[in-house]
Amino acid sequence: MKLIGAAVNCGAVFLGSLLGLLFKKGIPERVQKSLNCALSLCVLYIGIKGSLKGENTLIAALSLALGTIIGELIDIDRHLNKFGDFLQKKLSRNTKGSSFGEGFVNATLFTCVGAMAIVGAIEAGMQGSFSTYYAKSLLDCFFVMIMTTTFGIGCFFSGIIVFAYEAILTLGAGFLSSFLSDSMINEMSCVGSVLIIAIALNTMKVTKIKVANLLPSAFMPLLLCLFIH
């Protein structure tokens, strides 16, 4: 049951790729922009709804502050981008001149490298909630559809990697949940949902927040709950 979210996300990537092949001639830019805004609003709603699970505003505020400091010092965003560039160059070299390889790499990086997969895994594994994965599925379906109109069928097979990656994260989170209190899990979900709000604002181009640098915030409630409670 815990892998339903990962399975839906995988299916969304498959569907997006098939729709991209169907609309091979391209989708009008104004339609793309409107769809992007509509889906981002859905993500924003889910983020706001999830953030209300928190029971202690102080824990959420301290988690975001401390997590952001740690994330900025490590500069997770820069390292993730460097890793993505490294993978792209490495894999593209093996499929030089192949739009299949380029599509597979680009779609895999887009769907796997980011905060939503991690926050979704925490919610799915620890609470059995799939709302973040469902929101991610909508976005992935849309963006993979756009990618497929350019790169072709290679994007379709990134869905397999998405499922494997998210399944591992979800099962890992599920294993950890047996050691955590309900209060800790709720606070983690609350802070993770705030990151989802940031992603929605970025997708709508309202802000340019480096959400990856905020990722440690989602794990700060583990420590803070011990001290405050």
N, CA and C atoms as a LAMMPS dump frame, in Angstrom:
ITEM: TIMESTEP
0
ITEM: NUMBER OF ATOMS
687
ITEM: BOX BOUNDS ff ff ff
-5.0000000000000000e+02 5.0000000000000000e+02
-5.0000000000000000e+02 5.0000000000000000e+02
-5.0000000000000000e+02 5.0000000000000000e+02
ITEM: ATOMS id mol type element x y z
1 1 1 N 0.815 -1.216 0
2 1 2 C 0 0 0
3 1 3 C 0.852 1.271 0
4 2 1 N 2.006 1.22 0.684
5 2 2 C 2.84 2.417 0.804
6 2 3 C 3.425 2.864 -0.529
7 3 1 N 3.441 1.966 -1.499
8 3 2 C 4.051 2.294 -2.795
9 3 3 C 3.035 2.804 -3.82
10 4 1 N 1.796 3.046 -3.376
11 4 2 C 0.774 3.548 -4.303
12 4 3 C 1.209 4.878 -4.914
13 5 1 N 1.733 5.775 -4.074
14 5 2 C 2.169 7.088 -4.565
15 5 3 C 3.242 6.977 -5.629
16 6 1 N 4.237 6.103 -5.388
17 6 2 C 5.314 5.903 -6.356
18 6 3 C 4.772 5.309 -7.655
19 7 1 N 3.814 4.38 -7.526
20 7 2 C 3.216 3.753 -8.709
21 7 3 C 2.424 4.768 -9.533
22 8 1 N 1.676 5.641 -8.845
23 8 2 C 0.905 6.68 -9.545
24 8 3 C 1.842 7.643 -10.26
25 9 1 N 2.946 8.005 -9.597
26 9 2 C 3.914 8.91 -10.218
27 9 3 C 4.537 8.289 -11.462
28 10 1 N 4.849 7.002 -11.367
29 10 2 C 5.388 6.268 -12.516
30 10 3 C 4.374 6.281 -13.664
31 11 1 N 3.109 6.001 -13.346
32 11 2 C 2.052 6.01 -14.359
33 11 3 C 1.862 7.38 -14.977
34 12 1 N 2.034 8.433 -14.16
35 12 2 C 1.888 9.804 -14.664
36 12 3 C 2.978 10.14 -15.68
37 13 1 N 4.187 9.641 -15.421
38 13 2 C 5.29 9.858 -16.368
39 13 3 C 4.998 9.134 -17.679
40 14 1 N 4.518 7.893 -17.574
41 14 2 C 4.148 7.142 -18.779
42 14 3 C 3.066 7.886 -19.569
43 15 1 N 2.033 8.343 -18.857
44 15 2 C 0.924 9.047 -19.505
45 15 3 C 1.399 10.343 -20.154
46 16 1 N 2.217 11.098 -19.434
47 16 2 C 2.732 12.359 -19.979
48 16 3 C 3.526 12.144 -21.252
49 17 1 N 4.33 11.083 -21.254
50 17 2 C 5.134 10.781 -22.437
51 17 3 C 4.253 10.385 -23.624
52 18 1 N 3.233 9.581 -23.362
53 18 2 C 2.32 9.171 -24.44
54 18 3 C 1.554 10.367 -25.001
55 19 1 N 1.145 11.278 -24.112
56 19 2 C 0.464 12.498 -24.567
57 19 3 C 1.412 13.366 -25.388
58 20 1 N 2.685 13.381 -24.977
59 20 2 C 3.688 14.142 -25.725
60 20 3 C 3.869 13.61 -27.134
61 21 1 N 3.836 12.278 -27.27
62 21 2 C 3.935 11.665 -28.6
63 21 3 C 2.701 11.991 -29.432
64 22 1 N 1.552 12.074 -28.753
65 22 2 C 0.296 12.393 -29.434
66 22 3 C 0.303 13.835 -29.949
67 23 1 N 0.858 14.74 -29.128
68 23 2 C 0.93 16.156 -29.514
69 23 3 C 2.334 16.512 -30.002
70 24 1 N 2.861 15.657 -30.864
71 24 2 C 4.246 15.796 -31.319
72 24 3 C 4.523 17.148 -31.968
73 25 1 N 3.521 17.749 -32.565
74 25 2 C 3.718 19.03 -33.252
75 25 3 C 3.899 20.189 -32.272
76 26 1 N 3.678 19.888 -31.006
77 26 2 C 3.869 20.928 -29.999
78 26 3 C 2.567 21.448 -29.433
79 27 1 N 2.671 22.027 -28.244
80 27 2 C 1.513 22.59 -27.552
81 27 3 C 1.679 24.102 -27.52
82 28 1 N 0.64 24.867 -27.879
83 28 2 C 0.746 26.334 -27.879
84 28 3 C 1.279 26.862 -26.542
85 29 1 N 2.133 27.873 -26.622
86 29 2 C 2.793 28.402 -25.421
87 29 3 C 1.793 28.917 -24.384
88 30 1 N 0.723 29.559 -24.856
89 30 2 C -0.261 30.103 -23.906
90 30 3 C -0.966 28.985 -23.147
91 31 1 N -1.174 27.843 -23.827
92 31 2 C -1.79 26.689 -23.166
93 31 3 C -0.827 26.122 -22.12
94 32 1 N 0.464 26.065 -22.473
95 32 2 C 1.481 25.584 -21.539
96 32 3 C 1.51 26.437 -20.278
97 33 1 N 1.487 27.759 -20.456
98 33 2 C 1.554 28.676 -19.313
99 33 3 C 0.334 28.538 -18.415
100 34 1 N -0.843 28.438 -19.034
101 34 2 C -2.079 28.313 -18.255
102 34 3 C -2.12 26.998 -17.482
103 35 1 N -1.695 25.915 -18.148
104 35 2 C -1.652 24.614 -17.485
105 35 3 C -0.674 24.627 -16.32
106 36 1 N 0.479 25.247 -16.541
107 36 2 C 1.504 25.339 -15.512
108 36 3 C 0.962 26.051 -14.271
109 37 1 N 0.272 27.162 -14.483
110 37 2 C -0.303 27.925 -13.368
111 37 3 C -1.379 27.127 -12.639
112 38 1 N -2.228 26.444 -13.407
113 38 2 C -3.315 25.661 -12.809
114 38 3 C -2.77 24.53 -11.937
115 39 1 N -1.774 23.806 -12.463
116 39 2 C -1.187 22.702 -11.708
117 39 3 C -0.423 23.213 -10.491
118 40 1 N 0.247 24.347 -10.647
119 40 2 C 0.995 24.934 -9.526
120 40 3 C 0.056 25.353 -8.402
121 41 1 N -1.123 25.834 -8.761
122 41 2 C -2.117 26.199 -7.749
123 41 3 C -2.582 24.97 -6.969
124 42 1 N -2.701 23.833 -7.664
125 42 2 C -3.051 22.577 -6.986
126 42 3 C -1.971 22.2 -5.973
127 43 1 N -0.714 22.336 -6.395
128 43 2 C 0.414 22.036 -5.507
129 43 3 C 0.411 22.984 -4.312
130 44 1 N 0.129 24.261 -4.568
131 44 2 C 0.067 25.262 -3.5
132 44 3 C -1.006 24.898 -2.47
133 45 1 N -2.165 24.483 -2.964
134 45 2 C -3.267 24.079 -2.074
135 45 3 C -2.858 22.906 -1.192
136 46 1 N -2.207 21.908 -1.794
137 46 2 C -1.777 20.727 -1.042
138 46 3 C -0.738 21.109 0.008
139 47 1 N 0.165 22.03 -0.359
140 47 2 C 1.177 22.49 0.588
141 47 3 C 0.554 23.2 1.782
142 48 1 N -0.392 24.086 1.514
143 48 2 C -1.066 24.827 2.593
144 48 3 C -1.846 23.87 3.5
145 49 1 N -2.557 22.933 2.875
146 49 2 C -3.342 21.954 3.642
147 49 3 C -2.437 21.112 4.546
148 50 1 N -1.31 20.671 3.999
149 50 2 C -0.382 19.841 4.775
150 50 3 C 0.296 20.6 5.897
151 51 1 N 0.537 21.891 5.681
152 51 2 C 1.233 22.687 6.703
153 51 3 C 0.389 22.867 7.962
154 52 1 N -0.917 22.649 7.85
155 52 2 C -1.815 22.802 9.003
156 52 3 C -1.746 21.607 9.959
157 53 1 N -1.006 20.561 9.563
158 53 2 C -0.869 19.385 10.431
159 53 3 C 0.012 19.668 11.645
160 54 1 N 0.834 20.699 11.541
161 54 2 C 1.751 21.021 12.63
162 54 3 C 1.027 21.42 13.901
163 55 1 N 1.595 21.008 15.033
164 55 2 C 0.982 21.303 16.328
165 55 3 C 1.734 22.394 17.082
166 56 1 N 2.931 22.741 16.609
167 56 2 C 3.764 23.704 17.32
168 56 3 C 4.457 24.624 16.315
169 57 1 N 4.016 25.882 16.268
170 57 2 C 4.573 26.84 15.308
171 57 3 C 6.056 27.089 15.563
172 58 1 N 6.457 27.052 16.834
173 58 2 C 7.862 27.29 17.187
174 58 3 C 8.765 26.242 16.557
175 59 1 N 8.328 24.978 16.6
176 59 2 C 9.126 23.899 16
177 59 3 C 9.264 24.108 14.495
178 60 1 N 8.164 24.484 13.844
179 60 2 C 8.205 24.719 12.393
180 60 3 C 9.152 25.866 12.052
181 61 1 N 9.058 26.965 12.803
182 61 2 C 9.895 28.141 12.533
183 61 3 C 11.369 27.84 12.768
184 62 1 N 11.675 27.185 13.893
185 62 2 C 13.071 26.843 14.194
186 62 3 C 13.619 25.829 13.193
187 63 1 N 12.782 24.876 12.804
188 63 2 C 13.208 23.861 11.823
189 63 3 C 13.593 24.511 10.501
190 64 1 N 12.764 25.44 10.039
191 64 2 C 13.044 26.127 8.776
192 64 3 C 14.303 26.979 8.88
193 65 1 N 14.47 27.663 10.013
194 65 2 C 15.643 28.523 10.188
195 65 3 C 16.93 27.7 10.255
196 66 1 N 16.951 26.692 11.12
197 66 2 C 18.152 25.868 11.285
198 66 3 C 18.451 25.051 10.028
199 67 1 N 17.4 24.472 9.444
200 67 2 C 17.582 23.669 8.233
201 67 3 C 18.11 24.48 7.074
202 68 1 N 17.629 25.717 6.952
203 68 2 C 18.093 26.594 5.87
204 68 3 C 19.559 26.96 6.055
205 69 1 N 19.958 27.236 7.296
206 69 2 C 21.368 27.558 7.575
207 69 3 C 22.263 26.387 7.178
208 70 1 N 21.864 25.179 7.592
209 70 2 C 22.648 23.977 7.25
210 70 3 C 22.69 23.77 5.737
211 71 1 N 21.521 23.88 5.098
212 71 2 C 21.437 23.672 3.647
213 71 3 C 22.257 24.674 2.86
214 72 1 N 22.256 25.929 3.311
215 72 2 C 23.027 26.968 2.623
216 72 3 C 24.527 26.766 2.822
217 73 1 N 24.926 26.354 4.03
218 73 2 C 26.349 26.108 4.289
219 73 3 C 26.869 24.954 3.431
220 74 1 N 26.05 23.906 3.308
221 74 2 C 26.428 22.764 2.452
222 74 3 C 26.239 23.114 0.982
223 75 1 N 25.271 23.993 0.705
224 75 2 C 24.856 24.374 -0.654
225 75 3 C 24.38 23.143 -1.432
226 76 1 N 23.335 22.521 -0.894
227 76 2 C 22.78 21.299 -1.486
228 76 3 C 22.336 21.532 -2.924
229 77 1 N 21.74 22.69 -3.178
230 77 2 C 21.24 23.014 -4.519
231 77 3 C 22.359 22.944 -5.558
232 78 1 N 23.507 23.524 -5.227
233 78 2 C 24.642 23.528 -6.165
234 78 3 C 25.151 22.112 -6.396
235 79 1 N 25.241 21.322 -5.321
236 79 2 C 25.738 19.948 -5.457
237 79 3 C 24.775 19.085 -6.273
238 80 1 N 23.473 19.283 -6.079
239 80 2 C 22.489 18.53 -6.862
240 80 3 C 22.578 18.883 -8.342
241 81 1 N 22.747 20.18 -8.617
242 81 2 C 22.877 20.613 -10.012
243 81 3 C 24.145 20.058 -10.653
244 82 1 N 25.241 20.051 -9.88
245 82 2 C 26.503 19.502 -10.391
246 82 3 C 26.361 18.008 -10.661
247 83 1 N 25.668 17.308 -9.745
248 83 2 C 25.451 15.872 -9.92
249 83 3 C 24.597 15.609 -11.154
250 84 1 N 23.572 16.433 -11.333
251 84 2 C 22.711 16.304 -12.508
252 84 3 C 23.477 16.534 -13.798
253 85 1 N 24.325 17.573 -13.805
254 85 2 C 25.146 17.867 -14.988
255 85 3 C 26.11 16.726 -15.274
256 86 1 N 26.694 16.166 -14.198
257 86 2 C 27.64 15.06 -14.345
258 86 3 C 26.956 13.847 -14.978
259 87 1 N 25.764 13.509 -14.438
260 87 2 C 25.022 12.362 -14.982
261 87 3 C 24.642 12.583 -16.438
262 88 1 N 24.204 13.802 -16.723
263 88 2 C 23.77 14.114 -18.083
264 88 3 C 24.919 13.954 -19.071
265 89 1 N 26.095 14.487 -18.705
266 89 2 C 27.264 14.389 -19.589
267 89 3 C 27.709 12.943 -19.737
268 90 1 N 27.699 12.217 -18.613
269 90 2 C 28.171 10.836 -18.613
270 90 3 C 27.273 9.946 -19.473
271 91 1 N 25.961 10.072 -19.251
272 91 2 C 25.024 9.218 -19.978
273 91 3 C 24.849 9.665 -21.424
274 92 1 N 24.887 10.982 -21.642
275 92 2 C 24.724 11.494 -23.003
276 92 3 C 25.903 11.102 -23.883
277 93 1 N 27.082 10.957 -23.265
278 93 2 C 28.273 10.559 -24.013
279 93 3 C 28.102 9.149 -24.578
280 94 1 N 27.406 8.307 -23.786
281 94 2 C 27.183 6.925 -24.226
282 94 3 C 26.076 6.809 -25.266
283 95 1 N 25.276 7.886 -25.386
284 95 2 C 24.18 7.87 -26.368
285 95 3 C 24.283 9.102 -27.257
286 96 1 N 25.513 9.407 -27.673
287 96 2 C 25.77 10.63 -28.429
288 96 3 C 24.931 10.669 -29.704
289 97 1 N 24.262 11.795 -29.893
290 97 2 C 23.444 11.965 -31.086
291 97 3 C 22.091 11.294 -30.986
292 98 1 N 21.811 10.708 -29.836
293 98 2 C 20.548 9.993 -29.675
294 98 3 C 19.567 10.831 -28.873
295 99 1 N 18.448 11.188 -29.488
296 99 2 C 17.42 11.934 -28.763
297 99 3 C 16.771 11.033 -27.714
298 100 1 N 16.812 9.705 -27.937
299 100 2 C 16.285 8.753 -26.955
300 100 3 C 17.044 8.899 -25.637
301 101 1 N 18.366 8.848 -25.718
302 101 2 C 19.203 8.955 -24.518
303 101 3 C 19.046 10.295 -23.836
304 102 1 N 19.006 11.356 -24.626
305 102 2 C 18.876 12.703 -24.073
306 102 3 C 17.528 12.873 -23.373
307 103 1 N 16.477 12.347 -23.991
308 103 2 C 15.148 12.428 -23.391
309 103 3 C 15.062 11.643 -22.096
310 104 1 N 15.651 10.451 -22.091
311 104 2 C 15.652 9.605 -20.901
312 104 3 C 16.373 10.287 -19.743
313 105 1 N 17.554 10.84 -20.027
314 105 2 C 18.357 11.502 -18.987
315 105 3 C 17.647 12.737 -18.447
316 106 1 N 17.186 13.595 -19.346
317 106 2 C 16.541 14.843 -18.921
318 106 3 C 15.275 14.586 -18.1
319 107 1 N 14.449 13.652 -18.562
320 107 2 C 13.201 13.352 -17.85
321 107 3 C 13.477 12.704 -16.493
322 108 1 N 14.488 11.835 -16.44
323 108 2 C 14.849 11.181 -15.177
324 108 3 C 15.337 12.203 -14.157
325 109 1 N 16.205 13.103 -14.595
326 109 2 C 16.73 14.127 -13.688
327 109 3 C 15.618 15.038 -13.191
328 110 1 N 14.728 15.439 -14.093
329 110 2 C 13.651 16.352 -13.697
330 110 3 C 12.738 15.711 -12.654
331 111 1 N 12.399 14.446 -12.859
332 111 2 C 11.419 13.797 -11.984
333 111 3 C 12.015 13.275 -10.676
334 112 1 N 13.327 13.046 -10.649
335 112 2 C 13.942 12.453 -9.45
336 112 3 C 14.672 13.456 -8.559
337 113 1 N 15.335 14.437 -9.172
338 113 2 C 16.142 15.378 -8.39
339 113 3 C 15.258 16.527 -7.924
340 114 1 N 14.905 16.516 -6.664
341 114 2 C 14.06 17.59 -6.141
342 114 3 C 13.476 17.261 -4.785
343 115 1 N 12.87 18.268 -4.173
344 115 2 C 12.358 18.131 -2.808
345 115 3 C 11.065 17.329 -2.728
346 116 1 N 10.249 17.38 -3.778
347 116 2 C 8.929 16.74 -3.697
348 116 3 C 9.024 15.226 -3.538
349 117 1 N 10.027 14.619 -4.162
350 117 2 C 10.192 13.166 -4.035
351 117 3 C 10.503 12.795 -2.588
352 118 1 N 11.33 13.599 -1.928
353 118 2 C 11.725 13.316 -0.544
354 118 3 C 10.571 13.585 0.42
355 119 1 N 9.919 14.74 0.26
356 119 2 C 8.776 15.072 1.125
357 119 3 C 7.645 14.063 0.908
358 120 1 N 7.412 13.692 -0.348
359 120 2 C 6.384 12.7 -0.661
360 120 3 C 6.674 11.361 -0.012
361 121 1 N 7.957 10.977 0.002
362 121 2 C 8.353 9.709 0.621
363 121 3 C 8.121 9.735 2.126
364 122 1 N 8.424 10.878 2.761
365 122 2 C 8.205 11.017 4.205
366 122 3 C 6.724 10.844 4.531
367 123 1 N 5.87 11.503 3.743
368 123 2 C 4.425 11.428 3.994
369 123 3 C 3.874 10.032 3.705
370 124 1 N 4.314 9.449 2.584
371 124 2 C 3.8 8.127 2.204
372 124 3 C 4.283 7.045 3.162
373 125 1 N 5.581 7.087 3.482
374 125 2 C 6.155 6.052 4.336
375 125 3 C 5.748 6.156 5.787
376 126 1 N 5.608 7.392 6.289
377 126 2 C 5.343 7.583 7.718
378 126 3 C 3.869 7.766 8.056
379 127 1 N 3.089 8.338 7.121
380 127 2 C 1.69 8.633 7.421
381 127 3 C 0.696 7.92 6.505
382 128 1 N 1.201 7.304 5.447
383 128 2 C 0.295 6.671 4.487
384 128 3 C -0.487 7.684 3.677
385 129 1 N 0.055 8.924 3.582
386 129 2 C -0.597 9.994 2.811
387 129 3 C 0.132 10.166 1.481
388 130 1 N -0.627 10.267 0.398
389 130 2 C -0.014 10.332 -0.931
390 130 3 C -0.267 11.66 -1.641
391 131 1 N -0.766 12.663 -0.918
392 131 2 C -1.149 13.928 -1.562
393 131 3 C 0.024 14.605 -2.262
394 132 1 N 1.205 14.574 -1.643
395 132 2 C 2.376 15.203 -2.27
396 132 3 C 2.784 14.45 -3.528
397 133 1 N 2.764 13.122 -3.458
398 133 2 C 3.087 12.326 -4.647
399 133 3 C 2.068 12.564 -5.762
400 134 1 N 0.795 12.724 -5.39
401 134 2 C -0.226 12.984 -6.406
402 134 3 C 0.002 14.343 -7.066
403 135 1 N 0.36 15.339 -6.256
404 135 2 C 0.651 16.671 -6.809
405 135 3 C 1.878 16.615 -7.712
406 136 1 N 2.893 15.881 -7.266
407 136 2 C 4.109 15.71 -8.071
408 136 3 C 3.781 14.995 -9.379
409 137 1 N 2.879 14.042 -9.31
410 137 2 C 2.481 13.294 -10.51
411 137 3 C 1.87 14.213 -11.56
412 138 1 N 1.037 15.164 -11.116
413 138 2 C 0.433 16.129 -12.045
414 138 3 C 1.501 16.962 -12.742
415 139 1 N 2.441 17.476 -11.94
416 139 2 C 3.518 18.296 -12.512
417 139 3 C 4.395 17.476 -13.454
418 140 1 N 4.777 16.264 -13.007
419 140 2 C 5.638 15.415 -13.833
420 140 3 C 4.965 15.056 -15.148
421 141 1 N 3.675 14.742 -15.083
422 141 2 C 2.925 14.398 -16.293
423 141 3 C 2.984 15.548 -17.298
424 142 1 N 2.768 16.757 -16.799
425 142 2 C 2.767 17.944 -17.66
426 142 3 C 4.144 18.202 -18.27
427 143 1 N 5.18 18.224 -17.424
428 143 2 C 6.51 18.576 -17.926
429 143 3 C 7.117 17.474 -18.796
430 144 1 N 6.833 16.209 -18.468
431 144 2 C 7.319 15.106 -19.309
432 144 3 C 6.627 15.146 -20.668
433 145 1 N 5.364 15.542 -20.681
434 145 2 C 4.647 15.697 -21.953
435 145 3 C 5.36 16.73 -22.831
436 146 1 N 5.735 17.863 -22.233
437 146 2 C 6.448 18.911 -22.978
438 146 3 C 7.795 18.392 -23.476
439 147 1 N 8.527 17.682 -22.596
440 147 2 C 9.841 17.138 -22.975
441 147 3 C 9.726 16.145 -24.124
442 148 1 N 8.688 15.312 -24.083
443 148 2 C 8.526 14.267 -25.098
444 148 3 C 8.289 14.856 -26.483
445 149 1 N 7.624 16.016 -26.55
446 149 2 C 7.408 16.648 -27.862
447 149 3 C 8.738 17.025 -28.506
448 150 1 N 9.784 17.18 -27.667
449 150 2 C 11.117 17.542 -28.176
450 150 3 C 12.033 16.335 -28.322
451 151 1 N 12.065 15.48 -27.268
452 151 2 C 13.065 14.408 -27.223
453 151 3 C 12.541 13.026 -27.615
454 152 1 N 11.232 12.847 -27.635
455 152 2 C 10.692 11.567 -28.074
456 152 3 C 10.518 10.531 -26.972
457 153 1 N 10.465 9.274 -27.38
458 153 2 C 10.061 8.151 -26.535
459 153 3 C 11.005 7.88 -25.365
460 154 1 N 12.222 8.383 -25.395
461 154 2 C 13.173 8.161 -24.297
462 154 3 C 12.627 8.613 -22.957
463 155 1 N 11.816 9.669 -22.966
464 155 2 C 11.225 10.199 -21.727
465 155 3 C 10.323 9.169 -21.048
466 156 1 N 9.689 8.322 -21.855
467 156 2 C 8.751 7.317 -21.336
468 156 3 C 9.43 6.406 -20.312
469 157 1 N 10.643 5.973 -20.609
470 157 2 C 11.318 4.978 -19.779
471 157 3 C 11.878 5.544 -18.475
472 158 1 N 11.859 6.866 -18.338
473 158 2 C 12.284 7.466 -17.067
474 158 3 C 11.313 7.1 -15.945
475 159 1 N 10.082 6.726 -16.313
476 159 2 C 9.088 6.327 -15.315
477 159 3 C 9.542 5.138 -14.48
478 160 1 N 10.31 4.236 -15.086
479 160 2 C 10.813 3.057 -14.37
480 160 3 C 11.772 3.489 -13.263
481 161 1 N 12.656 4.434 -13.579
482 161 2 C 13.622 4.945 -12.601
483 161 3 C 12.897 5.694 -11.486
484 162 1 N 11.887 6.461 -11.855
485 162 2 C 11.1 7.215 -10.869
486 162 3 C 10.493 6.262 -9.838
487 163 1 N 9.894 5.179 -10.318
488 163 2 C 9.263 4.224 -9.404
489 163 3 C 10.292 3.598 -8.466
490 164 1 N 11.419 3.153 -9.015
491 164 2 C 12.449 2.504 -8.197
492 164 3 C 12.992 3.466 -7.135
493 165 1 N 13.274 4.692 -7.547
494 165 2 C 13.834 5.712 -6.647
495 165 3 C 12.856 6.044 -5.519
496 166 1 N 11.606 6.306 -5.877
497 166 2 C 10.616 6.689 -4.867
498 166 3 C 10.216 5.513 -3.98
499 167 1 N 10.258 4.31 -4.526
500 167 2 C 9.952 3.12 -3.722
501 167 3 C 10.994 2.943 -2.621
502 168 1 N 12.263 3.13 -2.969
503 168 2 C 13.347 3.009 -1.98
504 168 3 C 13.196 4.069 -0.887
505 169 1 N 12.925 5.319 -1.298
506 169 2 C 12.752 6.405 -0.329
507 169 3 C 11.56 6.145 0.593
508 170 1 N 10.449 5.693 0.014
509 170 2 C 9.228 5.464 0.792
510 170 3 C 9.403 4.328 1.79
511 171 1 N 10 3.23 1.35
512 171 2 C 10.218 2.091 2.248
513 171 3 C 11.19 2.46 3.366
514 172 1 N 12.192 3.286 3.03
515 172 2 C 13.135 3.762 4.045
516 172 3 C 12.44 4.615 5.093
517 173 1 N 11.566 5.507 4.628
518 173 2 C 10.808 6.363 5.55
519 173 3 C 9.868 5.525 6.414
520 174 1 N 9.273 4.492 5.809
521 174 2 C 8.384 3.602 6.553
522 174 3 C 9.116 2.862 7.659
523 175 1 N 10.344 2.454 7.376
524 175 2 C 11.164 1.772 8.386
525 175 3 C 11.464 2.702 9.559
526 176 1 N 11.799 3.962 9.255
527 176 2 C 12.12 4.932 10.306
528 176 3 C 10.91 5.301 11.156
529 177 1 N 9.721 5.241 10.554
530 177 2 C 8.513 5.694 11.257
531 177 3 C 8.236 4.915 12.538
532 178 1 N 8.689 3.667 12.589
533 178 2 C 8.443 2.85 13.783
534 178 3 C 9.216 3.357 14.999
535 179 1 N 10.221 4.217 14.748
536 179 2 C 11.027 4.754 15.844
537 179 3 C 10.607 6.176 16.238
538 180 1 N 9.613 6.734 15.538
539 180 2 C 9.234 8.13 15.756
540 180 3 C 7.836 8.248 16.357
541 181 1 N 7.629 9.318 17.122
542 181 2 C 6.308 9.577 17.707
543 181 3 C 5.41 10.248 16.673
544 182 1 N 4.103 10.219 16.923
545 182 2 C 3.15 10.884 16.024
546 182 3 C 3.436 12.375 15.929
547 183 1 N 3.843 12.962 17.042
548 183 2 C 4.149 14.396 17.073
549 183 3 C 5.3 14.73 16.135
550 184 1 N 6.35 13.92 16.165
551 184 2 C 7.508 14.138 15.285
552 184 3 C 7.099 14.042 13.817
553 185 1 N 6.307 13.02 13.51
554 185 2 C 5.883 12.799 12.122
555 185 3 C 5.022 13.954 11.626
556 186 1 N 4.113 14.437 12.478
557 186 2 C 3.256 15.567 12.096
558 186 3 C 4.066 16.827 11.84
559 187 1 N 5.059 17.074 12.689
560 187 2 C 5.885 18.274 12.515
561 187 3 C 6.749 18.165 11.254
562 188 1 N 7.261 16.966 10.972
563 188 2 C 8.034 16.758 9.741
564 188 3 C 7.163 16.999 8.518
565 189 1 N 5.938 16.494 8.578
566 189 2 C 5.001 16.681 7.468
567 189 3 C 4.662 18.153 7.286
568 190 1 N 4.501 18.871 8.401
569 190 2 C 4.192 20.304 8.353
570 190 3 C 5.306 21.077 7.66
571 191 1 N 6.54 20.855 8.096
572 191 2 C 7.681 21.577 7.512
573 191 3 C 7.868 21.176 6.053
574 192 1 N 7.703 19.883 5.758
575 192 2 C 7.802 19.427 4.371
576 192 3 C 6.773 20.094 3.482
577 193 1 N 5.585 20.317 4.027
578 193 2 C 4.518 20.973 3.257
579 193 3 C 4.843 22.435 2.971
580 194 1 N 5.557 23.079 3.894
581 194 2 C 6 24.46 3.644
582 194 3 C 6.957 24.487 2.447
583 195 1 N 7.79 23.447 2.333
584 195 2 C 8.696 23.353 1.174
585 195 3 C 7.894 23.161 -0.116
586 196 1 N 6.783 22.43 -0.017
587 196 2 C 5.91 22.236 -1.179
588 196 3 C 5.33 23.576 -1.632
589 197 1 N 4.974 24.43 -0.662
590 197 2 C 4.476 25.773 -0.99
591 197 3 C 5.542 26.545 -1.762
592 198 1 N 6.795 26.431 -1.315
593 198 2 C 7.905 27.114 -1.995
594 198 3 C 8.069 26.608 -3.427
595 199 1 N 7.912 25.3 -3.619
596 199 2 C 8.014 24.717 -4.966
597 199 3 C 6.917 25.269 -5.867
598 200 1 N 5.699 25.36 -5.329
599 200 2 C 4.572 25.892 -6.112
600 200 3 C 4.832 27.333 -6.535
601 201 1 N 5.351 28.14 -5.618
602 201 2 C 5.652 29.543 -5.933
603 201 3 C 6.757 29.645 -6.982
604 202 1 N 7.747 28.751 -6.894
605 202 2 C 8.818 28.729 -7.903
606 202 3 C 8.28 28.34 -9.271
607 203 1 N 7.412 27.335 -9.288
608 203 2 C 6.863 26.846 -10.555
609 203 3 C 6.032 27.915 -11.25
610 204 1 N 5.368 28.752 -10.444
611 204 2 C 4.592 29.865 -11.002
612 204 3 C 5.464 31.084 -11.302
613 205 1 N 6.789 30.934 -11.017
614 205 2 C 7.766 32.009 -11.249
615 205 3 C 7.491 33.255 -10.394
616 206 1 N 6.881 33.025 -9.237
617 206 2 C 6.664 34.118 -8.283
618 206 3 C 7.941 34.349 -7.482
619 207 1 N 8.643 33.253 -7.165
620 207 2 C 9.887 33.323 -6.401
621 207 3 C 10.967 32.476 -7.077
622 208 1 N 12.2 32.607 -6.575
623 208 2 C 13.319 31.773 -7.037
624 208 3 C 14.024 31.183 -5.815
625 209 1 N 13.251 30.491 -5.009
626 209 2 C 13.786 29.902 -3.776
627 209 3 C 14.56 28.627 -4.114
628 210 1 N 15.757 28.481 -3.536
629 210 2 C 16.53 27.251 -3.713
630 210 3 C 15.996 26.222 -2.709
631 211 1 N 14.943 25.537 -3.112
632 211 2 C 14.233 24.64 -2.189
633 211 3 C 15.142 23.515 -1.695
634 212 1 N 16.062 23.063 -2.527
635 212 2 C 16.975 21.987 -2.115
636 212 3 C 17.774 22.39 -0.876
637 213 1 N 18.111 23.674 -0.773
638 213 2 C 18.862 24.152 0.393
639 213 3 C 18.009 24.217 1.656
640 214 1 N 16.702 24.057 1.488
641 214 2 C 15.796 24.037 2.643
642 214 3 C 15.486 22.611 3.111
643 215 1 N 15.955 21.614 2.352
644 215 2 C 15.613 20.218 2.65
645 215 3 C 15.956 19.759 4.073
646 216 1 N 17.105 20.162 4.642
647 216 2 C 17.396 19.731 6.022
648 216 3 C 16.313 20.143 7.018
649 217 1 N 15.55 21.175 6.678
650 217 2 C 14.47 21.642 7.566
651 217 3 C 13.456 20.54 7.854
652 218 1 N 13.21 19.689 6.863
653 218 2 C 12.205 18.628 7.021
654 218 3 C 12.592 17.613 8.092
655 219 1 N 13.892 17.544 8.406
656 219 2 C 14.362 16.562 9.387
657 219 3 C 14.668 17.183 10.754
658 220 1 N 14.669 18.512 10.825
659 220 2 C 14.948 19.201 12.081
660 220 3 C 13.944 18.888 13.197
661 221 1 N 12.642 18.67 12.878
662 221 2 C 11.697 18.349 13.962
663 221 3 C 12.087 17.121 14.776
664 222 1 N 12.863 16.201 14.178
665 222 2 C 13.311 15.016 14.912
666 222 3 C 14.095 15.421 16.152
667 223 1 N 14.963 16.421 16.004
668 223 2 C 15.781 16.894 17.122
669 223 3 C 15.004 17.84 18.027
670 224 1 N 14.293 18.783 17.41
671 224 2 C 13.61 19.82 18.185
672 224 3 C 12.493 19.263 19.065
673 225 1 N 11.791 18.242 18.576
674 225 2 C 10.715 17.645 19.382
675 225 3 C 11.268 17.028 20.669
676 226 1 N 12.478 16.48 20.586
677 226 2 C 13.096 15.881 21.772
678 226 3 C 13.372 16.934 22.838
679 227 1 N 13.836 18.119 22.39
680 227 2 C 14.168 19.188 23.333
681 227 3 C 12.924 19.89 23.866
682 228 1 N 11.99 20.211 22.955
683 228 2 C 10.838 21.022 23.344
684 228 3 C 9.811 20.218 24.134
685 229 1 N 9.656 18.927 23.775
686 229 2 C 8.685 18.102 24.505
687 229 3 C 9.344 17.384 25.683
